[in-house]
């Protein structure tokens, strides 16, 4: 049963209106790229300070943040603890948490992943979770059931932004590509999860580096929010990044455009001498990218 009081699609729509931007800030604490400010002492303390600074920089400016789970896992058990702390801090800051963990497995394993990230009492708080569907649609159903009950959302990998995505995703079948087939199979599930705002809680990942495919996917999945990687450091400009989004009252609707490295590892942030400078540099970078996206409106 869908939790209408906490419907993710409705909450996302409200956050997009409130902030006036689709920008999502990725929290990717890559060990080899962290500023010197966070690498001189205990690595877990540095990780925690870095992640919390990103949350504070994003507070009030954007609708969502996207922690990259693997980057925290690389720090070991304590790093996973910081991931949970970061997700909770983002929630407390009024930010939607899009957990980029790309989970997907059969039966009870998917159910366990869903409980870990999407349940109302999940240890790794998430408003939505990225899902790898390439083992089949049955692997999505446990996530769907838990997300519906808790009022949370899913972003299914459909047409990703990486260079090798076409190796599988664009393989032709009898009358459509593999990614088109997946989108068509997801369409009834997305319709089932539409909220009062007209936005579904079942979204997809559609890269900014493939704008033509994103436009086609929007026609197939008119109510699904899109999570759009590839903007900025991966080479896609604002026009391509927003091509599948809607427009309403001066702002974009229907999805999130993620940016990570261009914000959290911008030059000024790398050179920061203290936490205040670090946060200020990232806030400036966020404002710059918000303005850049708005040029495509």
C-alpha positions in Angstrom: 0.0 0.0 0.0 1.3 3.5 -0.9 2.1 5.8 2.0 0.3 8.9 0.8 1.4 11.0 3.7 5.1 10.6 2.9 4.9 10.0 -0.9 8.4 10.5 -2.3 7.3 11.9 -5.7 5.2 14.5 -3.9 8.0 15.4 -1.5 10.4 15.8 -4.4 8.0 18.0 -6.3 7.6 20.2 -3.2 11.4 20.5 -2.7 11.9 21.4 -6.4 9.3 24.2 -6.0 10.8 25.4 -2.7 14.4 25.6 -3.9 13.7 26.6 -7.5 16.4 24.3 -8.8 16.9 20.6 -9.9 20.5 20.6 -8.7 21.5 17.6 -6.5 24.8 17.7 -4.8 26.7 14.4 -4.8 28.7 13.5 -1.7 31.5 11.4 -3.1 34.4 11.4 -0.6 37.0 10.0 -2.9 40.1 9.2 -0.8 42.5 10.4 -3.5 40.7 13.8 -4.0 39.9 14.9 -0.5 41.3 18.4 0.3 44.4 18.5 2.5 42.3 20.0 5.2 40.7 16.6 5.8 43.7 14.2 5.3 46.3 15.3 7.8 44.8 13.5 10.9 42.5 10.6 11.6 40.9 9.5 8.3 37.5 8.8 9.8 37.4 12.2 11.5 38.4 13.8 8.2 35.7 11.9 6.3 33.1 13.0 8.9 34.1 16.6 8.7 34.1 16.6 4.9 30.7 15.0 4.6 29.1 17.2 7.1 30.6 20.3 5.4 29.0 19.2 2.2 25.6 18.8 3.9 25.9 22.3 5.5 26.9 23.8 2.1 23.9 22.3 0.4 21.4 23.3 3.2 18.7 25.6 1.9 20.1 25.8 -1.6 19.2 22.6 -3.3 16.5 19.9 -2.9 18.7 16.9 -2.4 22.1 15.4 -1.8 23.3 12.1 -3.2 25.8 10.2 -1.0 27.8 7.7 -2.9 27.8 4.6 -0.6 31.0 3.0 -2.1 33.1 6.0 -1.3 32.2 5.7 2.4 32.6 1.9 2.3 36.2 2.3 1.1 36.9 3.7 4.6 35.9 0.4 6.2 33.3 -0.2 9.0 33.7 3.3 10.5 33.2 4.8 7.1 29.9 3.0 6.8 29.0 4.5 10.1 29.8 8.0 8.8 27.5 7.2 5.8 24.6 6.7 8.2 25.5 9.8 10.1 25.7 11.8 6.9 22.3 10.6 5.7 20.7 11.5 9.0 22.4 15.0 9.0 21.0 15.6 5.5 17.5 14.7 6.6 17.8 17.0 9.6 18.9 19.8 7.3 15.7 19.4 5.2 17.5 17.8 2.3 16.2 14.7 0.4 18.7 11.9 0.6 19.2 10.0 -2.7 21.3 7.0 -1.7 23.5 6.0 -4.6 24.2 2.4 -3.7 23.0 0.7 -6.9 21.6 -2.3 -5.1 19.9 -5.3 -6.8 19.7 -9.0 -6.1 17.2 -11.8 -5.9 14.4 -12.4 -3.4 15.4 -12.2 0.3 18.6 -10.3 -0.5 16.8 -7.5 -2.2 14.4 -7.4 0.7 17.3 -7.0 3.1 18.8 -4.2 1.0 15.4 -2.5 1.0 15.1 -2.7 4.8 18.6 -1.3 5.2 17.9 1.8 3.0 14.2 2.3 2.4 12.2 1.1 5.4 10.8 3.7 7.9 13.4 2.6 10.4 16.2 2.0 8.0 19.7 2.3 9.5 20.9 4.1 6.4 18.2 6.8 6.0 17.2 7.3 2.4 14.4 9.1 0.7 15.2 7.2 -2.5 17.7 4.5 -3.5 19.4 3.7 -6.9 18.6 0.2 -8.1 20.4 -2.0 -10.6 17.7 -4.0 -12.4 19.8 -6.1 -14.7 19.0 -9.4 -12.9 15.3 -8.9 -13.9 12.2 -7.1 -12.8 11.5 -9.6 -10.0 14.5 -8.2 -8.2 12.9 -4.8 -8.1 9.7 -5.9 -6.4 11.0 -6.2 -2.8 12.4 -2.7 -3.1 9.1 -1.4 -4.5 7.0 -2.9 -1.7 9.2 -1.5 1.1 9.5 1.9 -0.7 5.7 2.1 -1.1 5.0 1.3 2.6 7.6 3.9 3.8 6.7 6.6 1.3 10.1 6.4 -0.3 11.3 6.2 -3.8 13.5 4.3 -6.3 15.7 5.4 -9.2 16.2 2.5 -11.6 19.3 2.4 -13.8 18.0 2.6 -17.4 20.3 4.6 -19.6 23.4 5.6 -17.7 26.0 8.2 -18.5 29.2 6.1 -18.6 31.0 5.5 -21.9 30.5 1.8 -21.9 26.7 1.9 -21.2 25.9 1.2 -24.8 27.6 -2.2 -24.6 24.4 -3.6 -23.1 21.8 -0.9 -22.8 21.6 -0.1 -26.5 21.7 -3.6 -27.8 18.8 -4.1 -30.3 16.1 -6.6 -29.7 13.4 -7.3 -32.3 11.9 -3.9 -32.3 13.6 -1.9 -29.5 16.8 -1.5 -27.6 17.4 -3.2 -24.3 17.0 0.1 -22.4 13.8 0.9 -24.2 12.5 -2.5 -23.3 13.3 -1.9 -19.7 11.6 1.5 -19.7 8.5 0.0 -21.2 8.4 -2.7 -18.6 8.8 -0.1 -15.8 6.0 2.2 -17.1 3.1 0.4 -15.4 5.0 0.3 -12.1 5.7 4.0 -12.3 2.0 4.7 -13.0 1.1 2.7 -9.9 3.3 4.9 -7.8 2.0 8.4 -9.0 1.2 10.8 -6.2 -1.1 13.8 -5.9 1.5 16.0 -7.5 1.5 13.9 -10.7 5.0 12.7 -10.0 5.8 9.0 -9.4 7.9 7.6 -6.7 9.5 5.3 -9.2 12.2 7.2 -11.1 15.0 6.3 -13.4 18.6 7.2 -14.0 19.1 8.8 -17.4 22.4 10.3 -18.2 22.9 13.9 -19.3 25.4 12.7 -21.8 22.7 10.9 -23.9 20.1 13.7 -24.3 18.3 12.1 -27.3 17.7 8.9 -25.3 16.5 10.9 -22.3 13.9 12.7 -24.4 12.7 9.3 -25.7 12.5 8.0 -22.1 10.5 11.0 -21.0 7.8 10.1 -23.6 7.7 6.5 -22.2 7.8 7.5 -18.5 6.0 10.9 -18.3 5.5 10.8 -14.6 8.8 9.4 -13.4 11.4 11.6 -11.8 14.8 11.4 -13.6 18.1 11.3 -11.8 20.5 12.8 -14.2 24.2 12.2 -13.9 26.9 13.5 -16.3 26.4 17.3 -15.8 29.6 19.3 -15.4 32.7 17.3 -14.8 31.5 14.5 -17.1 31.0 16.9 -20.0 27.3 17.6 -20.3 26.1 21.2 -20.4 22.9 22.6 -18.9 20.8 22.2 -22.1 21.5 18.5 -22.3 21.2 18.0 -18.5 17.7 19.5 -18.4 16.3 18.3 -21.7 14.0 15.7 -20.1 12.7 18.0 -17.3 9.5 20.0 -17.3 9.2 23.7 -16.7 6.9 25.4 -14.2 6.9 28.9 -12.7 10.5 29.7 -13.5 12.0 26.4 -12.4 12.5 22.9 -13.7 10.3 19.9 -12.6 10.5 16.2 -12.9 13.9 15.3 -11.7 17.3 16.0 -10.3 20.5 17.0 -12.1 23.5 15.7 -10.1 26.8 17.4 -9.8 29.6 16.1 -7.5 33.2 16.9 -8.4 32.5 20.4 -9.8 31.2 21.3 -6.3 32.9 19.3 -3.7 36.3 19.3 -5.3 36.2 22.8 -6.9 39.5 24.7 -6.8 38.5 27.0 -4.0 37.3 24.1 -1.9 40.6 22.2 -2.4 42.6 25.2 -1.2 40.4 25.9 1.8 42.4 26.4 5.1 39.5 25.9 7.5 36.0 24.5 7.6 34.3 27.8 7.1 36.3 28.5 3.9 35.5 25.0 2.7 31.8 25.4 3.2 31.8 28.9 1.6 33.7 27.6 -1.4 31.2 24.8 -2.0 28.2 27.2 -1.5 29.6 29.5 -4.1 30.1 26.5 -6.5 26.5 25.4 -5.8 25.2 28.9 -6.6 27.2 29.0 -9.8 25.8 25.7 -11.0 22.3 26.6 -10.1 22.6 29.7 -12.2 24.2 27.7 -15.1 21.3 25.2 -15.1 18.8 28.1 -15.1 20.3 29.4 -18.4 18.6 26.4 -20.1 15.2 27.3 -18.8 
